[in-house]
Amino acid sequence: MTVVPPGPTLEPVQVVFGMIPRRRIEIERADFADMLRGLGDDVAQAAAAVREFEDAASAALDGCGVRATASGRDALDLILDGLGLVAGDELVVPAYTLGELVIRMQVRGLRPVAADVDVDTFAVTPQSVARAITPRTRVVVALHVFGAPCDITGIATVTAARGLPLIEDCAHAFGARINGRAAGSFGTAALFSLEVAKPVAAFGGGLLTSTSADLLAKVAARLDQRQRTPWPATRKALMKSIEELAVRSPAYGLAARLMFRKKKVGSFEQFYRSLHDRVRPANAAFSGFQARMALRRLARLSQRNHDLDALWRQVSASLPSGLTAQQRCRFGQPAAYNFVARYAGDLPALRRNAQSLGLDLAIHGEVLDDVAAMLGQRDCPGAAQVFAQAVAIPLHRGIDPTRLQRIGEILAAVAVAAA
Ligand SMILES: Cc1ncc(COP(=O)(O)O)c(C=O)c1O
């Protein structure tokens, strides 16, 4: 590929050592105060803090019943158990989503079937969901991908006509709204992630929402058995804080170039995920520390989504030809999560060139997975295309006007229109 030489604004020292990182965790002094307070909580104090957060989340989600969980994955497992799914049952899942979700389903003997996604919105459609449903389907999962609402009302019409429960995957979409209603309030149940870069971040954790009293009672019976200890979340917060210091240091540029080389990405990803899984509170109860922190984040959610949405539009406006941003407002008002575009040229070369100029881009499986390919399905060309072309451009509060300008300059320098 031809690379246009960088313009005069690209400073060589920053190019070698500096890097605009792909993500930035928002950590505040108050988080550490909450952490210390959490270590002193007795069980009743922690439970009261969690209840306060669940009530506030319920109010933000139009009154749905809400329970805090160990993670988004944990919330999904609890929903599937609560709906009574057993080995051999079939579920429709988005063809473009987090691969680990379908692996977890397969481990418990369930049979995920992928529904294809639209190449502009990256989301499943009522038509693709209808095509994937078979007489054995027990549940449909729809994802508001990268915070952008999918056509959830159209999908709900399809599932209602067949009497199937609908699960909304809102892992990326806290604060998104469709026709004035909160994402997460359209299906039988929904899951949210409270992982570090998500709209309401609490060093891990998740939320489960449901309009079904029966499902909520079953979930409560499971959650109330769990041990409420502050340590798993505290351990994760400490690890993430150290990671964040590394990301913000000048050495990150060099480290990212070593970690995200073409051949190394797979092994680094594997190492990172296994480390992450080791500190992830697998099925510990949500802690008082996380609840207080999440409550503060929740109070600022609208402002956060508003600010990052404005940034999203600025990044989008600076995209050179050849890069096509996700369409994210077709079905409602999005929450801000990742900025993902499609690039039809040589993606590893685009990333390599951007890295050498100081911009950290995520590509392919570092963004999300082609679940249809993982399942051996060949009938989801939309997901195959989105996966092959997906590039995530940094979108976080660390992007100030100077960095925004640099992102535009670097992308213009490295992107060439697809042949
Ligand atoms: C689409 C999707 N669903 C569910 C999850 C699970 O969330 P968690 O990491 O909190 O388990 C994620 C995680 O990023 C995700 O991307």
The ligand as an ORCA input file, in Angstrom:
! r2SCAN-3c Opt
* xyz 0 1
  C     -21.241     -8.005     23.233
  C     -20.840     -8.360     24.626
  N     -21.704     -9.041     25.388
  C     -21.384     -9.402     26.652
  C     -20.159     -9.057     27.197
  C     -19.810     -9.563     28.573
  O     -19.547     -8.587     29.488
  P     -18.484     -8.846     30.679
  O     -17.124     -8.595     30.131
  O     -18.891     -7.896     31.742
  O     -18.663    -10.275     31.094
  C     -19.252     -8.308     26.444
  C     -17.961     -7.866     26.992
  O     -17.331     -6.971     26.529
  C     -19.592     -7.972     25.109
  O     -18.730     -7.303     24.316
*
